[in-house]
Amino acid sequence: MDSIQNRITAFVKLGAFLSQFSQEKIDEIEGIEHNDLFFDGFKHQIKIAQEKNSWFTKENIVFALESWSKALTKNNLEAWISKNELQTASNKTVAIVMAGNIPVVGFHDFLSVLISGHAVLVKQSSSDKHLLPFLAKYLEYVEESFKGKITFTEQKIENFDAVIATGSDNTARYFEYYFKDKPNIIRKSRNSVAVITGRETEEDLQKLSDDVFTYFGLGCRSVSKIYVPKDYDFNNFFNGMFVKKDIINNAKYANNYDYNKAVYLMSLFDLLENGFLMIKEDESYSSPIATIFYEYYDNEIDLKIKLHQDKEKIQCIVAKDFIENEVGFGETQNPNLWDYADGVNTLEFLSKI
């Protein structure tokens, strides 16, 4: 019989399965359900995902999987669900159009739909289509009620009751038109920023390097811009970033670094760089790979007003005792289940369709 508790248990089992794929090692753990069927196969899917998308390094894939294994605990899932009133049963079909910028980036929406009792129709990005179908198959093995409720398609999505779609600002306009007659959540491009006051410790700035470089800066929770006080000494910032110097050994990252540096130099832009990261003064939020934009601020109150006015463009604000709902240094890629993308409560949306 399908029940919310059965669904929670299934995702807890998936979390246990994913715990075998950690940054420290990939190793079979005794007692994990269906390892005989799934462990070696998932190792192979990780290898294929790397081969098909060179931004999906083994380190980045495993970081994402380990993050989800830590999130999918009984305590976390129950705490998350307790914040919402979920229907006990539903036969709605929710379509999800997923982005492909980082590994299993659409998993939170996938989890939200299934935990709510709905069926899910998934259209994946071609950049990230190898990991989730395999994990979905695992879920069907540990919880029979999921069978027939998970569908993947590469065709035009049809026969659905609601939709969650993520894309660029341009594709979002298309989504808004195409899905206007269905209950929907449409997500546009967002970036994350860090506010530096000059009072940060060396450890704070080293932690900030995780927010900048994890997933090569391709995630919406990745810091792409910093705000610094007038006369800020950027040596402090670069010293913090230095712990990630080996990122330049990734060929694709290095090619982007060289290309963007050449463009900036030909355009006679002022920039500072340290051999693997450039910083450029720019009012935009979305910076190219291997580049961080920065902007000076005169006083903290004006900056808080600006960040509030631009909240639709910002996913996370990394800071230390600066602003409400800030994210601590080094924490952008470790969201809780209830830290919703764009601040839109997905479970609440799903409970009302």
C-alpha positions as CSV (number, residue, x, y, z in Angstrom):
1,M,0.0,0.0,0.0
2,D,1.3,3.4,-0.9
3,S,1.9,5.7,2.0
4,I,4.0,8.7,2.9
5,Q,6.0,6.6,5.3
6,N,6.7,4.0,2.6
7,R,7.9,6.8,0.3
8,I,10.2,8.2,3.0
9,T,11.6,4.8,3.6
10,A,12.4,4.3,-0.1
11,F,14.3,7.6,-0.3
12,V,16.2,6.7,3.0
13,K,17.3,3.4,1.3
14,L,18.4,5.4,-1.8
15,G,20.4,7.7,0.5
16,A,22.1,4.6,2.0
17,F,22.8,3.3,-1.5
18,L,24.4,6.7,-2.5
19,S,26.5,6.7,0.7
20,Q,28.8,4.1,-1.1
21,F,29.8,6.8,-3.5
22,S,31.8,9.3,-1.5
23,Q,34.7,11.7,-2.2
24,E,36.9,9.6,-0.1
25,K,36.2,6.3,-1.9
26,I,33.7,4.3,-3.9
27,D,33.3,1.1,-2.1
28,E,30.5,-1.5,-1.6
29,I,29.0,-1.5,1.9
30,E,27.6,-4.7,3.2
31,G,23.8,-4.8,3.9
32,I,22.8,-2.2,1.3
33,E,19.6,-3.4,-0.4
34,H,19.9,-4.6,-4.1
35,N,23.7,-3.9,-4.3
36,D,24.0,-7.1,-6.4
37,L,21.8,-5.5,-9.0
38,F,22.8,-1.8,-8.8
39,F,26.2,-1.1,-7.4
40,D,28.4,-2.0,-10.4
41,G,25.8,-0.6,-12.8
42,F,25.8,2.7,-11.1
43,K,29.6,2.9,-11.2
44,H,29.3,2.4,-14.9
45,Q,26.7,5.2,-15.2
46,I,29.1,7.5,-13.4
47,K,31.8,6.6,-15.9
48,I,29.4,7.2,-18.9
49,A,28.3,10.6,-17.4
50,Q,31.9,11.7,-17.2
51,E,32.6,10.7,-20.8
52,K,29.5,12.4,-22.2
53,N,30.0,15.7,-20.4
54,S,33.5,16.8,-19.5
55,W,32.3,19.3,-16.9
56,F,31.0,16.2,-15.0
57,T,34.2,15.1,-13.5
58,K,34.2,12.2,-11.1
59,E,34.9,14.6,-8.2
60,N,31.8,16.7,-9.1
61,I,29.5,13.8,-9.7
62,V,30.5,12.1,-6.4
63,F,30.2,15.4,-4.5
64,A,26.6,15.7,-5.7
65,L,25.8,12.1,-4.8
66,E,27.4,12.4,-1.4
67,S,25.5,15.6,-0.7
68,W,22.2,13.7,-1.5
69,S,23.2,10.7,0.6
70,K,23.6,13.1,3.6
71,A,20.3,14.8,2.8
72,L,18.2,11.6,2.4
73,T,18.0,10.6,6.1
74,K,14.8,9.8,7.9
75,N,15.2,12.8,10.2
76,N,15.8,15.2,7.3
77,L,12.9,13.9,5.3
78,E,10.4,13.9,8.1
79,A,11.5,17.4,9.3
80,W,11.1,18.7,5.7
81,I,7.7,17.1,5.2
82,S,6.4,18.2,8.6
83,K,6.7,21.8,7.4
84,N,4.0,21.1,4.8
85,E,0.5,19.6,4.6
86,L,0.8,16.9,2.0
87,Q,-2.2,15.0,0.6
88,T,-2.3,11.4,1.5
89,A,-3.0,10.3,-2.1
90,S,-3.0,11.9,-5.5
91,N,-3.0,10.7,-9.1
92,K,-1.7,13.9,-10.7
93,T,1.2,13.7,-13.2
94,V,3.8,16.4,-12.8
95,A,6.2,17.1,-15.6
96,I,9.7,18.3,-14.8
97,V,11.9,20.0,-17.4
98,M,15.4,19.7,-15.9
99,A,18.5,21.8,-16.4
100,G,21.9,20.1,-17.0
101,N,24.4,22.5,-15.6
102,I,25.5,20.2,-12.7
103,P,25.1,16.5,-11.9
104,V,21.5,15.4,-10.9
105,V,20.6,19.1,-10.7
106,G,16.8,18.3,-11.0
107,F,16.8,15.7,-8.2
108,H,15.1,17.9,-5.6
109,D,12.1,18.5,-7.9
110,F,12.0,14.7,-8.7
111,L,12.1,13.9,-5.0
112,S,9.4,16.5,-4.2
113,V,7.0,15.2,-6.8
114,L,7.3,11.6,-5.7
115,I,7.3,12.2,-1.9
116,S,4.1,14.2,-2.5
117,G,2.4,11.1,-3.9
118,H,2.3,12.3,-7.5
119,A,3.5,10.6,-10.7
120,V,6.5,12.2,-12.4
121,L,7.2,12.8,-16.1
122,V,10.9,13.8,-16.5
123,K,12.4,15.5,-19.5
124,Q,16.1,15.6,-18.8
125,S,18.8,17.8,-20.3
126,S,21.0,16.0,-22.8
127,S,23.9,17.2,-20.7
128,D,22.8,15.1,-17.7
129,K,20.7,12.1,-18.6
130,H,22.6,9.0,-17.3
131,L,22.4,9.1,-13.5
132,L,18.8,9.8,-12.6
133,P,17.1,7.1,-14.6
134,F,19.3,4.5,-12.9
135,L,18.4,5.9,-9.4
136,A,14.8,5.9,-10.4
137,K,15.0,2.2,-11.2
138,Y,16.6,1.6,-7.8
139,L,13.6,3.4,-6.2
140,E,11.2,1.1,-8.0
141,Y,13.0,-1.9,-6.6
142,V,12.8,-0.7,-3.0
143,E,9.2,0.6,-3.2
144,E,6.8,-1.1,-5.5
145,S,4.3,1.8,-5.4
146,F,6.7,3.9,-7.5
147,K,6.4,1.4,-10.4
148,G,4.4,3.1,-13.2
149,K,4.8,6.5,-11.5
150,I,8.2,7.5,-13.0
151,T,8.5,8.2,-16.7
152,F,11.4,9.6,-18.7
153,T,10.9,11.1,-22.1
154,E,13.0,12.7,-24.8
155,Q,9.9,13.7,-26.8
156,K,7.6,16.6,-26.4
157,I,6.0,16.3,-22.9
158,E,2.3,15.6,-23.0
159,N,-0.5,14.4,-20.7
160,F,0.5,16.1,-17.5
161,D,-1.4,18.2,-14.9
162,A,1.4,20.6,-13.7
163,V,4.9,21.4,-14.6
164,I,8.2,22.5,-13.0
165,A,10.6,23.8,-15.6
166,T,14.1,25.2,-15.2
167,G,16.1,27.0,-17.9
168,S,17.8,30.2,-19.0
169,D,16.0,33.6,-19.0
170,N,15.3,33.0,-22.7
171,T,13.9,29.5,-22.4
172,A,11.8,30.6,-19.4
173,R,9.9,33.0,-21.6
174,Y,9.1,30.1,-23.9
175,F,8.1,28.0,-20.8
176,E,5.8,30.7,-19.5
177,Y,4.0,30.8,-22.8
178,Y,3.9,27.1,-23.5
179,F,2.8,26.1,-19.9
180,K,0.5,29.1,-19.3
181,D,-2.6,26.9,-19.0
182,K,-1.1,24.5,-16.4
183,P,-0.1,25.1,-12.7
184,N,3.6,25.8,-13.0
185,I,6.9,26.8,-11.4
186,I,9.2,28.4,-14.0
187,R,12.7,28.9,-12.9
188,K,15.0,31.4,-14.6
189,S,18.8,32.0,-14.4
190,R,20.0,33.0,-11.0
191,N,23.5,33.5,-9.6
192,S,24.9,33.8,-6.1
193,V,26.9,36.6,-4.6
194,A,29.3,37.0,-1.6
195,V,29.6,40.2,0.5
196,I,33.1,40.8,1.8
197,T,33.4,43.3,4.6
198,G,37.2,43.0,5.2
199,R,36.6,41.4,8.6
200,E,36.8,37.8,7.2
201,T,39.4,35.4,8.5
202,E,41.7,33.5,6.2
203,E,39.6,30.4,6.9
204,D,36.4,32.2,5.8
205,L,37.9,33.1,2.4
206,Q,39.3,29.6,2.0
207,K,35.7,28.3,2.6
208,L,34.5,30.8,0.0
209,S,36.7,29.0,-2.6
210,D,34.3,26.1,-2.3
211,D,31.4,28.4,-3.1
212,V,33.3,29.7,-6.1
213,F,34.8,26.6,-7.6
214,T,32.6,23.6,-6.8
215,Y,31.1,22.4,-10.1
216,F,33.5,24.8,-11.8
217,G,31.1,27.7,-10.8
218,L,28.3,26.3,-13.1
219,G,25.6,26.0,-10.4
220,C,23.0,28.7,-9.5
221,R,24.3,28.4,-5.9
222,S,27.9,29.1,-7.1
223,V,29.3,32.5,-6.2
224,S,29.9,34.4,-9.5
225,K,30.2,37.9,-8.0
226,I,31.6,39.5,-4.9
227,Y,30.9,42.9,-3.3
228,V,33.9,44.5,-1.6
229,P,34.4,47.7,0.4
230,K,36.4,50.6,-1.2
231,D,40.2,50.1,-1.0
232,Y,39.7,46.3,-0.4
233,D,43.0,44.4,-0.6
234,F,42.3,41.7,-3.1
235,N,45.5,39.8,-2.0
236,N,43.4,38.5,0.9
237,F,40.7,37.2,-1.5
238,F,43.3,35.6,-3.8
239,N,45.1,34.0,-0.8
240,G,41.8,32.3,0.1
241,M,41.2,31.1,-3.4
242,F,44.7,29.6,-3.7
243,V,43.7,26.3,-2.1
244,K,41.9,25.6,-5.4
245,K,44.8,26.3,-7.7
246,D,44.8,22.7,-9.1
247,I,41.5,23.4,-10.9
248,I,43.6,24.8,-13.8
249,N,44.8,21.2,-14.5
250,N,41.3,20.5,-15.9
251,A,41.7,21.0,-19.6
252,K,38.2,22.4,-20.3
253,Y,38.5,24.9,-17.4
254,A,41.9,25.9,-18.6
255,N,40.7,26.5,-22.1
256,N,37.9,28.7,-20.8
257,Y,40.4,30.6,-18.6
258,D,42.7,31.2,-21.6
259,Y,39.9,32.2,-23.9
260,N,38.2,34.6,-21.5
261,K,41.5,36.1,-20.5
262,A,42.3,36.8,-24.2
263,V,38.9,38.4,-24.8
264,Y,39.4,40.7,-21.7
265,L,42.9,41.7,-22.7
266,M,41.9,42.5,-26.3
267,S,39.0,44.5,-25.0
268,L,41.5,46.4,-22.7
269,F,39.5,45.6,-19.6
270,D,41.2,46.0,-16.3
271,L,41.4,42.7,-14.5
272,L,43.3,41.0,-11.8
273,E,44.3,37.3,-12.1
274,N,46.4,34.7,-10.3
275,G,46.9,32.0,-13.0
276,F,43.6,30.2,-12.5
277,L,41.0,32.9,-11.7
278,M,40.3,36.4,-13.0
279,I,38.4,39.1,-11.2
280,K,36.8,41.9,-13.2
281,E,34.8,44.9,-12.1
282,D,31.3,44.5,-13.6
283,E,27.7,45.2,-12.6
284,S,26.4,41.9,-14.0
285,Y,25.7,38.9,-11.8
286,S,26.5,36.1,-14.3
287,S,30.3,35.9,-14.9
288,P,32.0,33.6,-17.4
289,I,33.9,30.5,-16.3
290,A,37.2,31.2,-14.5
291,T,36.0,34.8,-13.8
292,I,34.5,36.4,-10.7
293,F,32.8,39.9,-11.1
294,Y,33.2,42.4,-8.3
295,E,31.6,45.6,-7.4
296,Y,32.6,48.2,-4.7
297,Y,30.2,49.4,-2.2
298,D,30.3,52.6,-0.1
299,N,28.0,51.7,2.8
300,E,26.3,48.5,4.0
301,I,22.8,49.9,4.1
302,D,22.8,50.9,0.4
303,L,24.2,47.4,-0.5
304,K,21.4,45.7,1.4
305,I,18.8,47.8,-0.4
306,K,20.4,46.9,-3.8
307,L,20.5,43.1,-3.0
308,H,16.8,43.3,-1.9
309,Q,15.9,45.1,-5.2
310,D,17.7,42.4,-7.2
311,K,16.5,39.4,-5.2
312,E,14.9,37.9,-8.4
313,K,18.4,37.5,-9.9
314,I,20.1,36.1,-6.8
315,Q,20.0,32.6,-5.4
316,C,22.2,32.9,-2.4
317,I,24.0,35.7,-0.5
318,V,27.1,34.4,1.2
319,A,28.2,36.6,4.1
320,K,29.1,36.7,7.8
321,D,26.7,38.5,10.1
322,F,25.6,40.9,7.3
323,I,22.1,40.2,6.1
324,E,19.0,38.1,6.9
325,N,18.9,34.6,5.3
326,E,22.6,34.8,4.4
327,V,24.5,31.6,3.7
328,G,27.7,30.9,5.6
329,F,31.1,30.8,3.8
330,G,31.6,27.4,2.2
331,E,27.9,26.4,2.6
332,T,26.2,27.2,-0.7
333,Q,26.5,23.7,-2.1
334,N,25.1,22.1,1.1
335,P,21.4,23.2,1.1
336,N,18.8,21.7,3.4
337,L,15.8,20.0,1.8
338,W,13.7,23.1,2.7
339,D,16.1,25.6,1.1
340,Y,14.0,25.9,-2.1
341,A,15.4,27.1,-5.4
342,D,14.2,30.7,-6.0
343,G,12.5,30.6,-2.6
344,V,9.4,28.9,-4.0
345,N,8.1,26.1,-1.7
346,T,7.8,23.2,-4.1
347,L,5.9,20.9,-1.7
348,E,3.3,23.6,-1.0
349,F,2.8,24.0,-4.8
350,L,2.5,20.2,-5.2
351,S,0.0,19.9,-2.4
352,K,-2.4,22.3,-4.1
353,I,-2.5,21.0,-7.7
